[in-house]
Amino acid sequence: MIRTATPADVPVIHAMVRELAEYEKVPDEARATPSQLREALFGEHPAAFAHLAEEAGEVVGFALWFLNFSTWRGVHGIYLEDLYVRPQARGGGHGKALLTELARICVTRGYERLEWSVLEWNRPSIEFYEALGARPQDEWTVYRLTDGALRELGSRD
């Protein structure tokens, strides 16, 4: 079962974010606190949204996403920040159900893109995504400013 997250789900979302960081071999990079997640998801101006996968009343996965915008298409899309299914529930269709729900939101609202990033070494996820019809955007490279480089650039006159 897929459902929209509620404020009561913040602790389990936070736990799964930590689990995902462990899986991706960067546990120290997941610094978001439950309070930050609560504000981002359920504050006065939500910046992100989440859906949960449940099995027998237990949360086994989540998708956390936000809106992006295409100047070329002239409409919003969804950027999937995190998709995670706990190891014991993998292969049960939860990841597909979460992506199906996000695709349904796109279609219903007239959004024309559902996008995300995947680590190059994560072959199981790549094969899963490609089986659904997703295709890599090989001509694009993701760039990111964080920490000191971000502060330095943001502090320039």
KANORSUL-V598332 format. One record per residue. N is the residue number from 1. RES is the residue in one small letter. PSI is psi in whole degrees, 0 to 359 (none if undefined). Layout:
# KANORSUL-V598332
N/RES/PSI  N/RES/PSI
This chain:
# KANORSUL-V598332
1/m/136  2/i/135  3/r/160  4/t/138  5/a/153  6/t/167  7/p/329  8/a/344  9/d/354  10/v/314  11/p/318  12/v/326  13/i/314  14/h/316  15/a/319  16/m/329  17/v/316  18/r/318  19/e/319  20/l/318  21/a/321  22/e/313  23/y/321  24/e/4  25/k/28  26/v/56  27/p/331  28/d/347  29/e/344  30/a/91  31/r/357  32/a/138  33/t/162  34/p/322  35/s/317  36/q/318  37/l/317  38/r/315  39/e/316  40/a/322  41/l/327  42/f/10  43/g/187  44/e/325  45/h/82  46/p/135  47/a/346  48/a/168  49/f/157  50/a/145  51/h/147  52/l/148  53/a/131  54/e/147  55/e/123  56/a/41  57/g/1  58/e/136  59/v/124  60/v/355  61/g/167  62/f/158  63/a/126  64/l/128  65/w/166  66/f/167  67/l/141  68/n/184  69/f/135  70/s/116  71/t/334  72/w/322  73/r/337  74/g/16  75/v/165  76/h/165  77/g/180  78/i/133  79/y/120  80/l/108  81/e/313  82/d/135  83/l/123  84/y/134  85/v/130  86/r/145  87/p/318  88/q/344  89/a/358  90/r/146  91/g/359  92/g/5  93/g/4  94/h/318  95/g/316  96/k/319  97/a/321  98/l/314  99/l/324  100/t/319  101/e/317  102/l/321  103/a/321  104/r/317  105/i/315  106/c/310  107/v/314  108/t/320  109/r/359  110/g/18  111/y/145  112/e/2  113/r/142  114/l/113  115/e/156  116/w/172  117/s/152  118/v/141  119/l/139  120/e/328  121/w/351  122/n/68  123/r/319  124/p/318  125/s/318  126/i/314  127/e/321  128/f/311  129/y/317  130/e/327  131/a/335  132/l/353  133/g/0  134/a/147  135/r/141  136/p/150  137/q/75  138/d/339  139/e/356  140/w/143  141/t/133  142/v/132  143/y/151  144/r/135  145/l/128  146/t/171  147/d/231  148/g/318  149/a/321  150/l/313  151/r/319  152/e/312  153/l/319  154/g/347  155/s/355  156/r/149  157/d/none
